[in-house]
Every structure is written in structure tokens, then in C-alpha cells.
């Protein structure tokens, strides 16, 4: 399975490229737009076709993810610990970034059950974790990784769709 993080910056034809990459086998999209104002983020999310929004995690607010009909939201380990009650109340899927797989044991059992996807550094060994994706740069995808989350690299290619196809089929 393959996940892709958007660029933090907006660029021309981004939505079009996301659609083409989705058609080429994207399983999950992670939208990370930390400097985008609420109205800009709303326009961006509404510009995504519904079929893509249904497999999209928003890096940030669970409220915004729910408002725009996204699959779920993504946050850091520390945020999850501090906002456990809010996470448990949401009906969205939850994704968390962990520095190491053993951090998962530091979360409460109800919170662990709520998490559907875990993102780990590409060098972490966590073969037995369900829903684990390994973060990597599209130009340096480690061999043998089945569930990869491309956090950067793909948008720097002149033809990011062709690059996606090449790296996601390795």
C-alpha cells in the first residue's frame, strides 16, 4: 500500500497531479498544508474529487477532516496523548506519527484501538504492526518496504505522475 503527502506549499496543477497519481494506485493521501489559511484549505479540500477525499487524511484538525468528509486525520504522538478524549470521540480514522514503534505502548489501550494507521521513520523495524507505513523520500525508497508513505521527493520531479508509477511499483 502507498500513501502520499502533499507538498506543504501550493503549486499550479497540484489537484490535477493528485488526481492522476490517485488513478495510478494511490491508497491514501495525506494533506499537509500548515501555512494555509482556513478558507484556502477549504477550497483545496473541496477541489479534491470525493473519491480522493474518501481516502484522505488531514494533517491537523479532526474537526476540519470531519467537516469535509475526509477519511481521517493525522497527528503526532504528543498531540494524541494530550488530546486523547477528543480522539476517542471522533468517528474518523486516526493516523499517528511515531518516532519508534515502541511508543505505541505508551498510549492507552482505547487510544491504540482507535488508531488505524501508524507512520514510522523509514529505518524503524516494525514488521508486526498492523497499519504501519514507513516514511521515505520518493527518491530513496528503501528496498523491501511494502507500505510506504512518500513524505517528499515526488513533487520535485518534472513528471511527478511518472515518478509515482516508478517508485510505487518497485
C-alpha positions, 0 to 999 in steps of 0.5 A: 500500500502507498500513501502520499503527502502533499507538498506543504506549499501550493503549486499550479496543477497540484489537484490535477497531479493528485488526481492522476497519481490517485488513478495510478494506485494511490491508497491514501493521501495525506494533506499537509498544508500548515501555512494555509489559511482556513478558507484556502484549505477549504477550497483545496479540500473541496477541489479534491474529487470525493473519491480522493477525499474518501481516502484522505487524511488531514494533517491537523484538525479532526474537526476540519477532516470531519467537516469535509468528509475526509477519511481521517486525520493525522497527528503526532504522538504528543498531540494524541496523548494530550488530546486523547478524549477528543480522539476517542470521540471522533468517528474518523480514522486516526493516523499517528506519527511515531518516532519508534514503534515502541511508543505505541505502548505508551498510549492507552489501550482505547487510544491504540484501538482507535488508531488505524494507521501508524507512520514510522521513520523509514529505518524503524523495524516494525514488521508486526504492526498492523497499519504501519507505513514507513516514511521515505523520500520518493527518491530513496525508497528503501528496498523491501518496504511494502507500505510506504508513505512518500513524505517528499521527493515526488513533487520535485520531479518534472513528471511527478505522475511518472515518478509515482508509477516508478517508485510505487511499483518497485 
